[in-house]
C-alpha cells in the first residue's frame, strides 16, 4: 500500500481534531478521576473511577498555557521532567455554570497546597462541601454546626468506635459480614478500634460477645489543625467557630485575624502582606480592612477520623474547584486476587454520588 503526502496530511488532521475534541471535552464538560484513598468511604471507595462534571459549576479555563494536552504532571516514562512550563500562567476565569455549589455536594478540587506547582497542575482531592461562603462553622464533639444549627452527617459517614469483645477474631468476622475494612485489635484484652458507619456500629453493638462499645472523640488540643496560632486549642472533633470567607465581604484586619486569612490574601488573591509592629500593610499600603475577591469553601471527608481536609489545611478557594463528582463509573475491589470480572464491585459501580 502506497502512502501519499495527502494521506499523511489527512492522518495528521484527524489526530489533531481528535486531540482537540478530547481536550475540549476534558476541560469544559468533564472527565474521569481515580479514588486512591479511603477518606470518602463508604460513599466513595478506594479503587473507584468517578465521573466529574465540570459543566454544572461552570467550566474553568486552563491556567497553565504551556502544557502538553492530556498530561498532568510528568512526561511518559519520567518522574522528573514536567509535562508543562510555568512561564505563562493565565488568571483564573470560569464560565457561568447552571448551578452553584450546594451544601453536601461532593466536589473535586486542586489541593490548596503544593505552592511551587501551578493551580491546575496540583493534586486532585475529592471531599464533601460542608461550609459555604459566609457560613459560620463549628464542630462540637463530632457534630457539625452551621450557623449554630446541627446538620446531619452523610448516611455513610464513618467514625472511630472503641469495642471490647470476647471474640478473638472480631476483625476478620466484621470484614466478612459487614465489610468493615479499617481498624482492628489494639490490645491483648480484646480491645478493638474500628472505623464504621452508624449502621455498621449498630449491627456490631447487637452481636453476641460485645461487652462495650462507644464512639471515640478527641478532647485535647492538637497542634496540626488549621490555622494554628491562637486557635491551636482546637482538634478534629471540636473545632471552631470559624467564618468562611465570601466574595465581596469585608473583614477587619489585625494581627489575630491574619492568622486565619494571610494565606488567602497572599497566595490565593496575590497580594503582598507585611506586618510592622501591630500595623498591617497590603501591597505597601496601610490597611485596617480587607475585602475578599473570591468565595471560599470548607470541606470534610466522609471518613471523618481518617481524612485530611479543611480542618487541617484550611479553605478551598473557588478558583481551585474543578467540578462536581456525579457518579461512580467503575469500582474495583482492593487487595483481592480474583479474576477481572470478580474483581469489580458491581453493586457500587454505575451508582450516583450523593
N, C-alpha and C positions, 0 to 999 in steps of 0.2 A: 504493500500500500504506500503510495507516494503522498507526502505532505507538502503543501504549498505554503507560501507566506500568508495567504488568506486564511488557511486552516489554523495556523498558529495565532493569527490575529483574532479569529473568532473564539479560539480557546481562551486566549488571554482576556478578552472582553467578557466571556461567560464567567470566568473565575473572578474577575473584578466585580461584576454585577452581583454574583453570589456573596462575595465577601461584604460588599456594601450593604446588601439586604440583611445579612446576619447581624452586622454591626448596628444598623438602624433599629432592628427588632430588639437587640440586646440592650441598647441604650434607652430606647423610648417606649418599649412595650413590656418586656420582662425577660427573665432568664432563670435558669436552674441553679440552685445552691445546694451544697452538701452539708449536713449537720455532723460536726466532728466530735461533739461532746454531749454530756448529759444535762447541761444547765437548764434545758427547757422540758425535761421529762416530767410527766408522762405524755404531754401533748405532742412534743417532737422528740423522737428517739435518735440516739446515736446511730448513724447509718442511713438516715432519711435523706432523700433527694426532694427538695421542695421547689415549688414554682413561686417566684417573687414577682408580683405585679407592680410595675413601675408607672403604670398609666393612671392609677387611681389618685395618688397624691400629686401627680404632675411629674413628667419625666425631667430628670436632672441632666443638664448638658455636661459632656465630658470636660474636665478641667485641665487634665494633662494633655496638651496638644500634641507633643512629640512622643507618640506612643504607638507600638505595633498593635494593630487590631487583634482582638480575641486573646491577648496575653496580658495577664495581670501583674505578675511580679518579675519573673526571670525568663531569659531566653531558654528554648528547649535544650535539655541536657546540660544546663548550667545552673549553679546555685549562687553565682557571684555576679553575673552580667545581667543588669536590669533590662527589661523589655521597653523601657521608656527613658526619656531625658526630661529632667525637671527644669530645664532652662526657661520654658514658657509655661506658666500656669494661669489659665483664664479665671476670671472672677466667677463666683457662684451665680448660677442662673437656672431657674426651674420654670417650665411651662405650667400654666394653671392646670390643676387636677379636677377630677369630678367629685372628690370628697376630701374632707380634712381628716387628719389623724384623730381617731376616737380612743377614749379610754378602753383598755383591754385589747386593742389591736396588737397583733404580733408583727413587729416591724424588723426589717433588715437595714443595717446602717454600717457605716465605716467606724471603726473603733476610735474613740476620742483619745488617742494616744499616738505613739509612733510618730513623734513630731518631725522626724527627718524625712518622712515619706509624704508625697502629695496626697491630698484628701481622698481622691478617687482610687488611689492605689493602696490605701490602708487595709488592714484585715477586715473581713466582713463578720459582723456579730448579728445574732438574732435574739431578741428579748421581747417581753410584753410591755407595752407602754402603759404605765400606771399613772404618772403625773403629767398633766397638760400645762401649757403656758399659763401662768397666773395662779395656778393651784398652790395651796399650802399643804405640804405632805408631812405626815408623821407616821412612824411605825411604833406601836405600843405593844410589847410582848407578842410580836409577830403579826398583830392585826394592823392593817394599813388603813390610815385615816386620811381622807382628802377633804380639806376644808372642814375639819372636825367631825366628819361623818365616816363611820367604818364602811369600807367597801368589801364586798365578799371576795374570797380567794377564787382563782380558777378551779373548776371542778377537779382537775387532775393535778393540782399543785402538790408538791411533796415537801415534807418536813422531817426533822430528825425525831425519832422516838427511841426512848430507852426501854428495853424489855428484859425482865427477869423471868427465866423459864426453868422447867425441869427437863427440857428437851436438849440433848447434846447436839443434834444435827438440825437445829432450827433453821440455819441459813439455807441449806440445800432444800429443806422442805418448803420454805417460803418461796424459793426460786421456782420450784416445780409447780406449786399450787397457785401462787399469786403473782408470779413473775416479779418478785422483789429482787432487784439486781444490785443495790448498793447497801453496804453495811455488813455487819457480821459480829462474831464473838469478840469481845474486848477484854474479858477476864475469865479466870478459871472457874468462877462460881456461876457460870451460865448467864452472864450479863451480856446483852447484845445492844447494839445501836443500829437501827435501820432507817433509811430514808424511804418514806412511804406516803402515799396519798391518804386522805382521811378514810376513804372506803377500804383501802387495804388495812389500815390501822384498826378499823372497826372489826374487820374479819379476824385479825390476829387476836384482838382482845377477847374474843369469844371461843378461842381454841382451848382444848384441854392442855394442861401443863403450863399455862401462862400464869405466873404468880403476880406480876405487877407490870404496868406499862404506863408511860406518861410522855407527853410531847416536851422536848427539851427547849429551853430558851436561855440565851446568854444574858446575864445580868450585869456583868462587869464591863468597864470600858475597854475598847480595843484600839490600838494606835493606827490601824490601817484603814480607817474609814475616811471618806471624803467629807469635809475639806480639811480636816485636821485642825491645827491651831487651837483656838479656844473651844472648838467643837469636838475635841478629842475624847469627851466623856461618852460619846455615842458608841453603839455597836450595831451589828446587822439586824438584831431583833428589837432594839429600842433606839430609834433613830429620829432625829429632827426635833422640832418642826423646821422645815426648810421651804422657802418660797421659790417656785420655779420661774425663771425669768421669761418675760413676754415682750415681744416686739413692740416698741413704742412706749413701754413703761419706763419711768424714771425712778432711780434709786438714789438715796443719799450716800455719798462716799465718805468713808473714814477708814482708819487702819483696820478695824474689826470687819467691816463689810467686804474689804478687799480680799480677805481670806476666802470668801465664797465666790467672788466674781473676778479676781485678777486674771485667771486663765481665759475667761470669756472675753474680757476686754482686749487682752494681748494676742492670744493665739487664734481665737475664732473670729474676732472682729477687727484684728490687725491694727491695733493702736500701740503706741509706746506708753509705758506707765512707769512713773518714778514716785517714790515716797521720800520726802525730806522732812525729818522730824515727824510731825503729825500732819503735814500737808501733802496732798495728792496732786500730781501733775500728769495730765494726759496729753500726749503729743507736744510736750513742753509748756502747756498752759495749765495754770492753777485751776483745779476743778473740785467742786463740792457735790456735784451730782453727775449721774451718767444715764443716758437713755439708750436702751438696747436696740440694736439694729436687726436682730433676729429673735425668733422664738426658740425655746428650748424644751426638752422633754426629759422625764425621769423614767427609767426602765428597770424592770426586775426580771430575773429568770423564774420560771415556774418551779424549778427545783431550788426552793428558797435557801436551803442550807448548803447548797453546792453550786453557787452561781456567782461569778464575778460580774457585777452590774453597777448601776449608778450609785449604790451605797458605797462603792469602793473607788470609782473614778469619776463620778460626777455626771453633769448634764450632757445630753446629746443635742448638739445644735441642729437646726433644721437643714443646714447645708450638708450635713453628714448622712442624712436619711436617703436610703436607696429605694425602698419600696415596701409594699405590704406582702407578708408571707400568706399566700392564699390557700394552697393545698399541697398535700403530700403526693408526689408523683410515684415514688417508689420507696419502699422501706426494706432495708437489708438487715437480717439478723446478725448479731455480733457474737464472736467467739464460739461459733458453732460450725464444725466441719461437716457440711452437708452438700448435697448437690445444689446446683444453681437454682433449680426450681424450689427445693425445700428451704433454701437459704433466704428466700423472700418472705417477708412478713406481710402476707396477703391481707390480713384483717386491718392493717394500718395503712396499706398502700391505697392510693386513689381516694383519700379522705380529705375533707375540708379542714382547714386550721381555724379553730375557734378560740 
